[in-house]
Amino acid sequence: MSGFQEFQLAELRRAAGGRAYHEFLRRPGMSMGLYVLPVGGTDTQHPHAADEVYVVLGGKAGLRVEDEVHEVREGSVISVDRGLDHGFTDISEDLHVLVVFAPPESPET
């Protein structure tokens, strides 16, 4: 590995092959993935053991963090601390989210 990688969103979407979450990069201190939920979809997340950043690439939904719901849309950048109960709700436009976990959600085995 040369220490540099480049990704194209169109290729990442194809590589996801219809899966809701597709991790495409993993390093010792962080991981990145593409998360896609359709209109009316259900987010089955659980509290994570890692801090998380969402960059909304497209779509519109609510993001429930504990007992509060925040509207998110294309261009939203959100940080959710480890251990907080959260999930996307009321997905009114197909949601495409770049997800960064730091450190990775589950270590490599």
For each residue, the residues with C-beta under 8 A, 3 or more apart:
1: 5
2:
3:
4:
5: 1 25
6:
7: 11 12 24 25
8: 11 12
9: 12 13 34 57
10: 13 14
11: 7 8 14 15
12: 7 8 9 15 16 22 24 34
13: 9 10 16 34 36 96
14: 10 11 17
15: 11 12 22 24
16: 12 13 19 21 22 34 36
17: 14 22
18:
19: 16 22
20: 35 36 37 41
21: 16 33 34 35 36 99
22: 12 15 16 17 19 33 34
23: 26 31 32 33
24: 7 12 15 32 33 34
25: 5 7 31 32 33
26: 23 31 32 104 108
27: 30 31 104
28: 103 104
29: 102 103 104
30: 27 100 101 102 103 104
31: 23 25 26 27 100 101 102 103 104 105
32: 23 24 25 26 98 99 100 101
33: 21 22 23 24 25 98 99 101
34: 9 12 13 16 21 22 24 96 97 98 99
35: 20 21 54 95 96 97 98 99
36: 13 16 20 21 94 95 96 97
37: 20 41 42 43 59 61 88 91 94 95 97
38: 41 91 94 95
39: 91 92 93 94
40: 91
41: 20 37 38 91 95
42: 37
43: 37 87 88 89 91
44: 87
45: 48 86 87 88
46: 85
47: 82 83 84 85 86
48: 45 52 80 82 83 101 105
49: 82 83 105 106
50: 82 101 102 103 104 105
51: 79 80 81 82 101 102
52: 48 79 80 82 99 100 101 102
53: 77 78 79 80 99 100 102
54: 35 63 72 76 77 78 79 80 97 98 99
55: 76 77 97 98 100
56: 59 72 73 74 75 76 77 78 95 96 97
57: 9 74 96 97 98
58: 74 93 94 95 96
59: 37 56 73 74 91 93 94 95 96 97
60: 71 72 73 74 91 92 93 95
61: 37 71 72 73 88 89 90 91 92 93 95
62: 69 70 71 72 88 89 90
63: 54 69 70 71 72 78 86 87 88 89
64: 67 68 69 85 86 87 88 89
65: 68 70 80 84 85 86
66: 84 85 86
67: 64
68: 64 65
69: 62 63 64 89 90
70: 62 63 65 78
71: 60 61 62 63
72: 54 56 60 61 62 63 76 78 88
73: 56 59 60 61 76 93
74: 56 57 58 59 60
75: 56
76: 54 55 56 72 73
77: 53 54 55 56
78: 53 54 56 63 70 72
79: 51 52 53 54
80: 48 51 52 53 54 65 84 86
81: 51 84
82: 47 48 49 50 51 52
83: 47 48 49
84: 47 65 66 80 81
85: 46 47 64 65 66
86: 45 47 63 64 65 66 80
87: 43 44 45 63 64
88: 37 43 45 61 62 63 64 72 91 95 97
89: 43 61 62 63 64 69
90: 61 62 69
91: 37 38 39 40 41 43 59 60 61 88 94 95
92: 39 60 61
93: 39 58 59 60 61 73
94: 36 37 38 39 58 59 91
95: 35 36 37 38 41 56 58 59 60 61 88 91
96: 13 34 35 36 56 57 58 59
97: 34 35 36 37 54 55 56 57 59 88
98: 32 33 34 35 54 55 57
99: 21 32 33 34 35 52 53 54
100: 30 31 32 52 53 55
101: 30 31 32 33 48 50 51 52 104 105
102: 29 30 31 50 51 52 53
103: 28 29 30 31 50 107
104: 26 27 28 29 30 31 50 101 107 108
105: 31 48 49 50 101
106: 49
107: 103 104
108: 26 104
109:
